Amino acid sequence: MTVSTEPVTDSLLGTYKRAPISFVDGEGVYLVDSEGRRYLDFVSGIAVNALGYGDAGLRQAMHAAADGLVHVSNLYATQPGQQLADTLVERSFADKVFFCNSGAEANEGAFKFARRWARTIGAAKHEIVALRGAFHGRLFGTLAATDRPSYRAPFRPLAPGISIVERDIEDVALALDPETAAALIVEPVQGEGGVRVLDAGFLRELRALTRERQVALIFDEIQCGLGRTGKLFAYEHFGVEPDLLTLAKPLAGGLPMGAILVSSPIATTIKPGDHGTTFGGGPFLASVANYVLARLSDPELLMHVEQTGAWFGKRLADMARRNDRIRTVRGIGFMWGVDVAGIASQVVQRALDAGMLVCSAGDYTVRLLPPLVASREELSAGLTILEDAF
Ligand SMILES: Cc1ncc(COP(=O)(O)O)c(C=O)c1O
């Protein structure tokens, strides 16, 4: 069966080229469409559905959350939000947490917090620097920090004071003027930019440089955080701690939630009124996120992702040796990119026809983001389909 990729023409705005498949159900690592066809899912709602589909505990957490308050606004405290912030602080470098609704919103907030802090050091400190290949979101601030010409061009002029430099310590050093720079934002593992695990030495150099120049180091772990690399936070692989860290995607099990983790020197410069958001950290979302965070922090799950992910990467590398259509394999944990000789979207389509969901990262990279609960058998089934699709 060939699945058409003709966009569906309906009342939804045409911002996505949606395949005309309508999913109605899911179980584990499989999605089921309205015709009853099962698809092995290595997209996971773009790194959101870490626990796969139909997880009994998640369902129960959502039911329990629905029995309580849904929303009261950030004018008042609620227990689930407090608990979630406490847990994130306990498990990370951070001292404070701000909740919001999406990844882009988390990064926009991190830019503001970094600037607020930087201005206490020098009146001219405002510039934000991002790296080649970065993806930080589609809102005005984050779009200026996203290195995808086709996303940027139609919306110029972009927000000022934000620039992109090469992933090279000398270029970054040139860009971070101690008088004017406020923040450097980095995905420790770049996602949309082709699944690139940044070098630990480079990250350490960035840490030293940002400290020396009094520039906030922001890690965007929206895609690579919360267990996807086999550690709760990707930075734990590199021995480098940021000043700010952003999270979203899997945090509330598919419900829209983001978070900004903030270290004390920055947190103490933030005052009431500096930032806000109506829905952020509401009790319903936070209750569900408390459950998800407990699951994603489970050492057994993390060990599974680390070890099974390494095994999966080796199998992909073996496949690359057998198949000259595969150029390079990169990744860590359950986050892999495969550069292909042709166009990635053709591989995505062939996999879809064979009953498997994968996505691309740029024109030439096929991106694999299986649910973190996928077993070796399920990953093997995916490799078999992929071998043909490549
Ligand atoms: C690393 C990274 N940052 C930011 C974002 C933006 O997140 P959202 O789509 O929730 O705004 C994404 C989304 O793919 C991402 O992968």
The ligand as an SDF file (V2000), in Angstrom:
LIG
                    3D

 16 16  0  0  0  0  0  0  0  0999 V2000
   15.4950   21.9140   20.6050 C   0  0  0  0  0  0  0  0  0  0  0  0
   14.1530   22.5490   20.4280 C   0  0  0  0  0  0  0  0  0  0  0  0
   13.9290   23.7580   20.9320 N   0  0  0  0  0  0  0  0  0  0  0  0
   12.7310   24.3550   20.8050 C   0  0  0  0  0  0  0  0  0  0  0  0
   11.6880   23.7530   20.1650 C   0  0  0  0  0  0  0  0  0  0  0  0
   10.3680   24.4470   20.0370 C   0  0  0  0  0  0  0  0  0  0  0  0
    9.4150   23.8020   20.8210 O   0  0  0  0  0  0  0  0  0  0  0  0
    7.8550   24.0280   20.5730 P   0  0  0  0  0  0  0  0  0  0  0  0
    7.5300   23.4320   19.2590 O   0  0  0  0  0  0  0  0  0  0  0  0
    7.1930   23.3430   21.7300 O   0  0  0  0  0  0  0  0  0  0  0  0
    7.6430   25.4990   20.5940 O   0  0  0  0  0  0  0  0  0  0  0  0
   11.8760   22.4870   19.6060 C   0  0  0  0  0  0  0  0  0  0  0  0
   10.7920   21.8330   18.8520 C   0  0  0  0  0  0  0  0  0  0  0  0
   10.9940   20.9540   18.0600 O   0  0  0  0  0  0  0  0  0  0  0  0
   13.1430   21.8650   19.7450 C   0  0  0  0  0  0  0  0  0  0  0  0
   13.3830   20.6660   19.2250 O   0  0  0  0  0  0  0  0  0  0  0  0
  1  2  1  0
  2  3  1  0
  2 15  2  0
  3  4  2  0
  4  5  1  0
  5  6  1  0
  5 12  2  0
  6  7  1  0
  7  8  1  0
  8  9  2  0
  8 10  1  0
  8 11  1  0
 12 13  1  0
 12 15  1  0
 13 14  2  0
 15 16  1  0
M  END
$$$$
